[in-house]
Amino acid sequence: MPPIAPIIAWTVSAVGAVVAARALVREWRRVNAILHRREAPVDEAAGKDLPTLRRDPRTGIYRPD
């Protein structure tokens, strides 16, 4: 009967590793979903109200047109 005990230990270890891996993947996806939430889409019309900036070649500072 001693040869069966290592088989049971290996099986329990393998099942435990699979359960732990699945929990880790689920947590990983949950955290990534929180970190990579999409912001509200930017309104294209709002961006047209902003002035275009041009670089002043003499000073290197960007100034509105």
N, C-alpha and C positions, 0 to 999 in steps of 0.2 A: 504493500500500500504506500510506501514512501515515494515512489515515482509520481504518484498523482498529485501530491502536494505542490511540487514546483510548477506543474501545469496549471493548477488553480491560481497560484500566485502570479504567473505570467499573464493569465487571462484577466484577472482582476486588475493588474497593472495596466494592461492594454486598454481595457474599458475605461479606467480612470484617466488615462492619457487622452483618449478620444473625447471624453466629457470635458476635461479641462481645456482642450484645444477649441472645442465648440464654444465654450463660455468666453474664452479669450477673443475669438473672432467676433462674437456678438458684441462684446464690450468695445472692441476696436472700431467696429462699424458705427456703434452708437456715438462714440466720442468724435469720430470723423464727421458724422452727420451734424453734430453740434458745431464743430469748428469750421465746417465748410458750408454753412447756411448761405444761401444766396441773398444778397441785399435786394431791395425792391428795384425793379428796372429803372434806369435813369430816363427821365423824360427828354426826348431828343429836342423838343422845342425850347426847353430851359437852357440847353447848351448853346443855342443860337443867339441868346441874349448876351453871352459873354464876349468880350472883345478878343480879337486875334492879337497875339503877342508877336513882336518882331525883335530880333536881337540887334542891339546897337553895336555896330562893328568897332566903334572907338572905345566904348567902355565895357562891352560884353554883357551889359544888363538888358534884360528883356523888358520892353515897354509896349503898351497898347498902341495899335495903329491909329 
